[in-house]
Amino acid sequence: TSYARDSQFSTRDNCHPARDINFHFAIIIIIMIRTPISIITLSTFLLSSSLPSCFVMAYSSSSSSSRHHPKQLNVLGTPLELCSKDPLTGYARDGYCSTRGDDYGKHLIAAVVSVEFLSFSRGRGNDLVTPHPPSFPGLRDGDRWCLCVDRWKEAYDYAKEHEGQDRIVPRVVLSATHSDALKTIDLDVLKKYSTK
């Protein structure tokens, strides 16, 4: 797979959730509905306003700690789950094997890489071991990573044709593997190599 590209909040002592809660909640909802706004932008606005800090912390916590992608599905037909934050993976470097129009490599497979796979991949001209800071840390045995679907299939096809090479096929986290992977690989094949 190719390399993908690529809060802290101050606390105050005026945290009184019951005070003006309807007014503050209405402001947040109106902003989110009427404007495409990021978490960081909204948080900046909230910090500069008179909102109690507990609202900021609650919004930040619920938004950043989600383990499900809000819009994309996995191969099981449920919301796409987080693949890895350490190392930080995904084409968008958000921890998910999500995809978009400019992801030509299709980084869809939530894989747990092995030493055997890393060696196989390096031999095929795709070095996933050597770090390329700041966007690529280099992978080690046991790391979770969003692999290009064709790279995973390449290892699978090789193992299928060469007896005793099953270890080069990365194990797959089905709940974190994007549903578009099924356009290339059958679900039964992915299930054969599935792991938690």
C-alpha positions, 0 to 999 in steps of 0.5 A, a space after each residue: 500500500 502507498 503512504 497516505 497523506 495526512 485537543 486540548 481544551 482549557 478548563 474554567 470554573 464556571 461549569 454549571 450545566 443547568 444554567 442556560 442549557 437550552 440556549 447554549 444547546 440551541 446555538 450548537 445545533 444551529 451552527 452545526 446544521 447551517 454551516 459545514 463546521 469542523 470539531 476544531 472550528 466549533 471548539 474554538 468558537 465555544 472556547 471564545 464564547 461564554 459557554 461553560 467549559 463542561 459543554 466544550 469538554 462533553 462535545 469534544 469527548 463524544 466527537 473524538 472518542 467515537 469508534 465508528 465512522 459516521 458515514 461509511 460501512 464495513 464488510 459486515 454492513 455495519 458502521 465502519 469501526 476504527 482500525 488504528 490510532 497507533 500507528 495512525 492509519 487510513 488514507 485520511 490519517 484518521 484511524 479508519 480504512 475509509 475511502 474517497 474519490 482520490 484514494 486510488 490505492 483503495 486503502 480498505 483492508 484493516 489488516 494485522 501485519 506479520 513479519 512474513 507479510 512485511 518481508 513479502 511486501 518489501 520483496 515486491 517493492 512496497 517497503 512498509 518497514 522503513 519510516 518516512 516521517 512525519 506521515 509514515 512511521 514504519 510498521 512492525 509485526 502485529 501493527 494494524 494498518 489500512 492496506 490497499 485491497 490489491 496488496 492484500 489480494 496479492 499476498 493471498 493469491 501468492 499464498 494460495 499458489 504456494 503451500 506453507 505460505 499462509 502466514 504472509 496473508 495479513 489477518 483481517 479485522 472485518 469490522 474495520 474493513 471497508 465494504 468496498 473491499 467486497 468489490 475485489 475480495 469475497 467475504 468468505 475469503 476475508 472471514 477465513 483470515 479474520 481476527 479481532 
